[in-house]
């Protein structure tokens, strides 16, 4: 049976693309990757994406036209259901539902972090940093064993939070270290995710430079 050809349509900085890339890498399945300039979206991309956003996953069909999936978690769920490799969700229904709920929490946490990172004035930055840290405090209470969210095994929640934590590995330590003070479990989790091969390989080698350039272009307070 021929292997399904997968193509991830992405943007170099998008954290939602990184979720899908991490899952693809964890599953060990080959895939192609095409980056799109979201400031000048090509017509072929707009024809495929109902939202005009990335990621998209093009799924080659041996007996018909390619299928196109959109929304990062829909893509990740498809990969979990169809691709080999270790399961990224718990087997039991209750913890599996809990992990899906923490994924939603992760999306909201990413929004708080993004608004902090892109803030152009000190009052906004301080307010968003406080909101972000409040969410980190909630995570601190649910992380128990480690090194990953669910314990010893890397899972889908990890794939969701890894792109978020990556930002703070790029920032000046004088900014990032105070945010994670008194959060030993979150800090250990963040460190474990940064060391994971799939997480490191989900972005290009110039990711940090691209992200710093983004902050400068948007005149973010944290740009340097």
Phi, psi and omega in degrees: 000125182293145180284139179295132178274126183245134177232121179265118178263122198219181169227142187301335184255351190292121179292333180287325172299318182300324176305309182295319180297318179298316180295317177302316180291321177297322181283344177071029180258141179290146177205154173264158181225131178236120178273143181241139174279106184286348175277344178215072188293125179290155183300321182297326178290315180297330177289335182266327189261113179297333183258350186073018183240163170254158006274159163238148172238116176270124184249111179293131180249122183295337185240026180180186180293156178300145171265146179238124178254143176228167188076125190300316184286331173297320177295314181297321179295319177300314181296321179297322184279336190245343188253152179288183180103174183297143177294142181256004173236153172299153181285330183278143186299320184293306178297330177295317177295322178297319179296321178295324177293320178290336173294317175299318176301321180295322179294319177292323178294320176300320179298318178296316181296318182297319179292325175294312184297327185261005180298140182257355180220157185296316179301317178294316180299316181295319180294316181288326176296318179297318179295319178296315181295327177298321178291322177297323177297322177295320178295322180303326183283340183257346177279125186240295190267311183076180006282350183252178186303314183267006181120230186284334186262136174292138183221186185295324177299322178297319179296332180281319184276336183303315179297328178294310182295333181302323180307319188279350170281341182269326183294159173303135181304333179294340175270312188282323185299315179299331181295325185259009176296144179062024175232066187296324181288317177297320180297317178295321177297312179303317180295317180296320180294319180298331182274349183289132185299318181296324180291314180297321185278356183283348178232162178283166183295339181261020184302314183299317179295320179296320181292318177298322178296320177301314181298319179295316181297328181265010177052041178290147181300329185274357182293143175209000000 
